[in-house]
Amino acid sequence: MSQMIDFAEIDYLKSGNERQKKAYDILTKHRIFEKLQDYSPILAGTVPIEIDIEGSDLDIICEVDLKSDDDFLDKVMFSRLTNVETKVEYPILNGEKCITLNFILDGFPIEIFGQNKPTKQQKAYLHMMAEYKILKQKGEEFKQRIIELKKQGIKTEPAFGMLLGLENPYEDLLKF
């Protein structure tokens, strides 16, 4: 895996570890990226960069303008199609209303996050790219230490922060 992965496509999951293959199967079986295609979806978080642990969710980020796109929720409410209970919230980020949908598909927790910003400019994507570069630089032992910290209940960015000596990992990671 020496070349950069195009995280905007999910095909790389097919040749990944077991959880990545399972994630690919669920995402394609339920045609999630197809249903979200108007919103430039990207799978972000820990699964794409193989530092997920048992119970880690699939984080799908989308570009959504909630002011003008009233039917986003209707388009993505998988519960109507799959009878899945979905929790919807509207967090405010930097004074702007966003949306999160959380549900479980085939035993996999999934979170869809919508923000009025191109997906490749969202912090979830930028953090993942920084973490991916750091993991490639630091190697397997570093990666295993991150996973161990996560198993102890430490969130991803703080785990990187601890190992890299970052004061404010959420901001400092964006500098990588």
N, C-alpha and C positions, 0 to 999 in steps of 0.2 A: 504493500500500500504506500508506495513512495510518491505517486502523483497525487495532486489535490483532488479531493472528492467534490463533485458538483452536488452540493446539498439541496439545490433547488429541485432536483429529480430524486425519486426514491429508489431507483433501480439498484443503487449500491447496497441497499439492505439485503438484496437477494443473495449476495455472496458474503454476507457478514456472519456474525456469531449467531447463536441460536435465538436469542431474544430479538435480534435485528430481523432474522428470517420470519419469526412469528409476527413481528410488527408489520413487515411487508405483506404477509398473508392477510392479516386483518384489514390493513388499509386498502388493499386491492379488492378483497372480497366484498367489503362494504362500499367500495368506490368513493372513498372519502375525498381523495385529492381531485377526483373527477367532479364531485359535487361542489368543491370549493374552488375550482379552477379560475373563476372570475376574481378571486381575492388573492392571487399569487401565493398560495400556501407553501410553507416550508416547514419540514419537521426539524425542530430545534431541540435544545436540551441535551440530555445525557445519552440517550439511546444511539443517536447518530455517531457519537464519538466514543462509544463503547466504554463509558464509565457509569452506566446505569447499574442499579442494584435491584433486588427483588422489590416489586412495588413501585418502581420508578414509572412515571407516566409518559405517554407520548405527548409532547408539546407541539402543537401545530399552530404556527403563527400566520396571521392573515392581515391583509391591508383592507380595512373597512372604514368608510366614513359614515359613522352612525347618524350624523345629521341628515345625510341625503339618502342613505340606503336603509329604508325601513323594512325591506324584505330579507335582509341578511339572516335574521333569526329564522324566518320561515324556510329559507333555502337550506339552512344547516341543521334544523331541528331533526336530528336523526331519530329521535324518540318516536316520531310519527311513522318512521319507516321500519324501525327495528325494535320498537317497544322498550326502549332503554330510558330509564329515568335520568333526566338531565337537569343539572343545577346551573342556573344562569345568574351571573352577577355582572354589575357594571362598575368596575373600579375606575377611579379617577387618577390618571397619570399625568403629571405636569399640567394640571388644570383641564385635562381633556378626558371626556368619557370614553372608556374602552369597553370591551365585552369579553367575558370568559364563559365558556360552556364546559362543564365537567361531566363525564359519564364513563361507564365501563362497557367495553365491547369485548366479547369473548375472553373475559378475565383480565383485560388490559385496561388500566385507567388511562383516559384520554382527556387532554385539555386543549380546547381551541381558544386561541386568544386573538381578538381583533382590535386593531389600533389604526388610526388614520395616519399611517406612515408606511412607506414602502417596506416590505418585509426584510429586505437586506439592510435596512437602516434601523431596524428595531433592536433594542438592547439584547433580547434573547438570542438573536442571530449573531450579533457582534460578539457577545460573550462566548457563544459556542465556537466561533471562528478563532478567537483569541485562545481559548482553551485547547482547541484542536492543534494550533501551531505550537503551543507550549508542550503538549503531550508528545508531538512529533520530535521536538527538540530534546526533551528531557528523558524520553524512553520509557520502557516497560516498568521498571522499578518505581518510577515516579507515578505512573498511571495506577499501579497497584496500591500505592500509598494513598492516593486520592480515593480510590474505591474503599479502602479500609476506613478512612475518615467518614465517608458517606454511610458506611454500614454502622458507624457509631452515632449516626443521627445528625452529622454536620452537613449543611447544605453545600452545594457544589462550589459556588464562588468563595465562601469562607474557607472551604477546604484548600482551594488553590491559594488563597490569601495566606493561610497558615504555612503552607510549604514554601511559598515564595517570599514570605515576609512582607506582604502588602498591608498597609494600614487600612485602606478602604477598598477591599477587593472588587466591589461592584463598579467603582469608578476606575480603579487602577488597571483592571483587566482590559479596559477599553483602549489602553495605551499600547497594548502589545500588537 
